[in-house]
Structures are given as C-alpha cells and as structure tokens.
Amino acid sequence: MAHGNLKDLTGQRFSKVVVLYRARDNHDARVQWMCICDCGRLALVARHQLLTNKTINCGCFTRLVRENPVEYTCWTNMRTRCLNPNAVEWQHYGGRGITIDSTWNEFKNFLSDIGKRPSTDMSLDRIDNSLGYSKENCRWATISQQANNKQSSLKFEYAGHVYSPREFSELTGLNYRTVRSWFTQGQSKLLASKLVEII
C-alpha cells in the first residue's frame, strides 16, 4: 500500500505523546510513528490511533493504576463527588463549592503529592473542611483524626472572641497548617500566648 502523500506528523502532540519520526510500517502495512510519552518512554503508535483522538500513552497510566489501585479509587471518588452533579454526595462537595486543584486532574500528580496510603485504616482527608482538595489541604488520616477535624471542634475562644484556624492564622501571621495542628491538638495555652504577643 502506498503512503507517499501522508502528512508528516513529526513534532505534533497527540494526547500524552509527541511524535518523533516516521517508523517502519507494521506487518499489515499500517503506518507507524515513533513517539515519546510524557513519562519519558518511547512508544510505537499506529497513524490511525493518533488521528482518532484517542487517549494515547505508552501504557504508563495503566501500569500506574495497576500498581496503586487504592489511591486510584480515592482519586476517582474525589473527582466524582466534586465534579458529578448526579453523585450521591455532590451536595456536600461540588454542590457547596469544594474544588480540586487543577494539577490533580492528572492521577500521577495526585499520587506524587499525597503519596501511597500508609495503612488500611486511613482515608483521604481535607485538613480544612471549608477548602478544596489540594496538596496543602489534604492528608491520609485515621477515622479518629478525621473526627477531630470536624469544623465544630476547631474553634478557640479567647477574651470573648471565637477564632477559627484560618482567622487565627491571618491575625497572627503564623503558618496555617501549624495553627491548624495546634487547634486539632487543643493547644489552648500556646494559642493564647501567641495572641498575647500581638495584643
């Protein structure tokens, strides 16, 4: 089969790969192109696969999911409750403005930031329940840790005023995550001393 008039795809991106050069046709005389995947691996891809707008990669995504099934399930569940209005939990997540950091649209970025689940009694937890899913606001936590992380339990009263972790952090200029941990641990004396320093 003649392929003399085929468009040169060199340098073009298709999904997760960039075309490097025209490769030798396969045994069915189908045109193939050598590509490089975003993960760095080379992949031989048939021309028709590139041009049908399919999600093309070297197989790295499949391997990543196969090696991290628990984390992948957490990632898909997170996306479902935040992005799918038909999801059972939508009203408590996407429906009330809980978002997902754009970098976490890619599973590999989510996994890189959050890491593998340390133990079977842990699940994905947002540190501040009023904020969305991001590297800065998520962790693996036990059921008891998550129970202590309820919005109602994270308040600190001093001199007649009730502070939230966010308000306390902004008032004192202290790192939010540090402040959050003090609230969670009930470090009332330490919190009071920080307020005394600025009053």
Buried (B, 14 or more C-beta within 10 A) or exposed (E): EEEEEEEEBEEEEBBBBBBBEBBEBEEEEEBBBBBBBBBEEEBEBBBEBBEEEEEBBBEBBEEBBEEBEEBBEBBEBBBBBBBEEEBEEBEEBBEEEBBBBEEBEBBBBBBEBBEEBEEEEBBBBBBBBEBBBBBEBBBBBBEEBBEBBEEEEBEBEBEEEEBBBBBBBEBBEBEBBEBBEBBBEEBEEEBBEBBEEEE
